[in-house]
Amino acid sequence: MTMLYAAAAVFLAIHLFIAGTRLRDAITAAIGEGTYLALFSVASVAAIVWLSVAYNQAQAGGEDRQLYDLGRFVHDLGIPVVLLAFLIGVPGLMMPNPTSVKQEGFVDKEVHGVLRITRHPFLWGVALWAAFHLAANGDLASVVLFGTFFVLALFGTVSIDAKRRRKLGAAWDGFAQRTSNLPFAAIASGRNRFSAREYFDWRFLVAAVLFVAVLYGHPYALGVSALPV
C-alpha cells in the first residue's frame, strides 16, 4: 500500500500543485510553454502507469482490506452513472474548449454543445466515473485509486479556472460568465440555455458507441463484468 500512497500523492501533486499554480507560470517563463508541456505530459503518463501498477500490486498484497460495502443497488447504478459520464466527458474532448491545452484562442467564440452544460465536461465525466467506482469498490486500494481521480477531477476544474483567469484576464471573465463549472448552473441561472440540436450530434453518437464498447469489453480488459448480476 505504501507504493500506492506514494503514486497517488505524486499524481495529485504534479496536477494540483504545479499545473494550475503560479509555480507553473514561473517554470514556463524559464523553459518555455512547449518544453513544459512535453515534460508535464511525460510526467503525467509515468505517474498514471506507476499508479496503475501500484494499484494492482496493492490488491494482490495482504494489506488491502475491505472498508465498506454499499450493496448491490450501488453496483446496479453503474450503467446509468457511467453512461452519463461518457455522454458528458467524451463530447467535451472532441470540441474546441478554452479550458483545454493550447485552446485558449477559443475563449471569445460562441459557447455551444456540451459547453453549455459545463465548461469542464471531461473532468466532470471523470468525476462521475470515479464517484461510481469509489462507491462500488470499498476496498482500501480502490478507495485510494478512484479517490485520487475524483479529487483531481473536482479540484482540477478550480485549478484550470484560476490558471486561465491569470492568463486571459477579461476575455476569460466573459467566457466564465457565459458558462459554469458546476453542470447546468449557467442554464439554471439563465446565463445560458440547453440546445438539444447542438448536443445530440455526432459527438453524442461517438460517446454512446464508445460506452457500449467499454461496457461489453470490460471483462476482457479488466477481468470484471460491468453488467448487473
DAVEN-V579569 format. One record per residue. RES is the residue in three letters. OMEGA is omega in radians with two decimals (* if undefined). D_LAST is the distance of its C-alpha to the last C-alpha in whole Angstrom. Layout:
BEGIN
res = <RES RES>
omega = <OMEGA OMEGA>
d_last = <D_LAST D_LAST>
END
This chain:
BEGIN
res = <MET THR MET LEU TYR ALA ALA ALA ALA VAL PHE LEU ALA ILE HIS LEU PHE ILE ALA GLY THR ARG LEU ARG ASP ALA ILE THR ALA ALA ILE GLY GLU GLY THR TYR LEU ALA LEU PHE SER VAL ALA SER VAL ALA ALA ILE VAL TRP LEU SER VAL ALA TYR ASN GLN ALA GLN ALA GLY GLY GLU ASP ARG GLN LEU TYR ASP LEU GLY ARG PHE VAL HIS ASP LEU GLY ILE PRO VAL VAL LEU LEU ALA PHE LEU ILE GLY VAL PRO GLY LEU MET MET PRO ASN PRO THR SER VAL LYS GLN GLU GLY PHE VAL ASP LYS GLU VAL HIS GLY VAL LEU ARG ILE THR ARG HIS PRO PHE LEU TRP GLY VAL ALA LEU TRP ALA ALA PHE HIS LEU ALA ALA ASN GLY ASP LEU ALA SER VAL VAL LEU PHE GLY THR PHE PHE VAL LEU ALA LEU PHE GLY THR VAL SER ILE ASP ALA LYS ARG ARG ARG LYS LEU GLY ALA ALA TRP ASP GLY PHE ALA GLN ARG THR SER ASN LEU PRO PHE ALA ALA ILE ALA SER GLY ARG ASN ARG PHE SER ALA ARG GLU TYR PHE ASP TRP ARG PHE LEU VAL ALA ALA VAL LEU PHE VAL ALA VAL LEU TYR GLY HIS PRO TYR ALA LEU GLY VAL SER ALA LEU PRO VAL>
omega = <-3.12 3.14 3.13 3.09 -3.11 3.14 3.13 -3.13 3.14 -3.13 3.12 -3.07 -3.08 3.14 -3.03 -3.08 3.05 -2.95 -3.05 -3.02 3.08 3.04 3.07 3.13 -3.13 -3.13 -3.12 3.09 -3.10 -3.02 -3.14 -3.09 -3.09 3.13 3.13 -3.11 3.11 3.14 -3.13 3.11 3.11 -3.13 -3.13 3.12 3.12 -3.14 3.11 3.11 3.11 -3.14 -3.13 3.13 -3.13 3.11 3.13 3.11 3.14 3.12 -3.13 -3.11 -3.08 -3.07 -3.13 -3.11 -3.14 3.13 -3.14 3.05 -3.06 3.00 -3.06 -3.10 3.14 3.11 -3.12 3.08 -3.05 -3.08 -3.14 -3.09 -3.12 3.03 3.10 3.12 3.11 -3.06 3.03 -3.01 -3.06 3.09 3.12 3.11 -2.99 3.10 3.12 -3.08 -3.11 3.06 -3.13 -3.10 3.07 -3.14 -3.12 -3.10 3.14 -3.05 -3.12 -3.12 3.12 3.12 -3.14 3.08 -3.07 3.10 3.02 -3.13 3.09 3.11 3.10 -3.04 -3.11 -3.11 3.07 3.02 3.09 -3.14 3.11 3.10 -3.11 -3.13 3.10 -3.11 3.08 3.14 -3.04 -3.11 -3.03 3.09 -3.01 -3.11 3.14 3.10 3.12 -3.09 -3.06 3.04 3.09 3.14 3.14 3.13 -3.14 -3.12 -3.10 -3.11 3.08 3.11 3.14 -3.13 3.14 3.11 -3.13 3.14 -3.13 3.13 3.12 -3.03 -2.98 3.06 -3.05 3.13 3.10 -3.13 3.11 3.11 -3.13 3.13 -3.11 -3.07 3.07 2.99 3.13 -3.11 3.07 -3.12 3.13 3.11 -3.13 -3.11 3.12 3.13 3.11 3.12 3.11 3.11 3.13 -3.12 3.14 -3.03 -3.08 3.14 -3.09 3.12 3.08 3.14 3.10 3.14 -3.14 3.13 3.13 3.11 -3.14 3.13 3.12 -3.13 -3.08 3.08 -3.08 -3.11 -3.13 -3.10 -3.02 3.08 -3.13 3.11 3.11 -3.13 3.09 3.14 *>
d_last = <30 33 33 30 32 35 33 31 35 36 34 34 38 39 37 38 41 43 41 42 45 48 48 47 50 52 50 50 54 55 53 52 49 48 49 46 44 44 44 41 39 39 39 35 34 35 34 30 31 32 29 26 28 29 25 24 27 26 22 24 27 27 28 24 23 20 22 19 16 15 12 9 11 12 9 8 12 12 12 15 17 17 18 20 21 22 24 26 26 27 30 31 32 33 36 39 39 42 39 38 40 44 43 45 47 45 46 48 46 45 41 39 35 32 35 36 33 33 36 33 30 29 29 27 25 24 24 21 19 21 20 17 16 19 17 13 15 18 20 23 23 20 22 25 24 22 25 27 26 26 29 31 29 31 34 34 35 38 39 39 41 44 44 45 47 49 49 50 51 52 50 47 48 48 45 43 45 43 40 37 35 33 31 33 36 38 37 37 41 42 43 41 39 36 36 34 36 36 32 31 33 32 30 28 27 27 24 22 22 22 19 17 19 17 14 14 16 14 13 17 18 17 15 11 9 9 6 4 0>
END
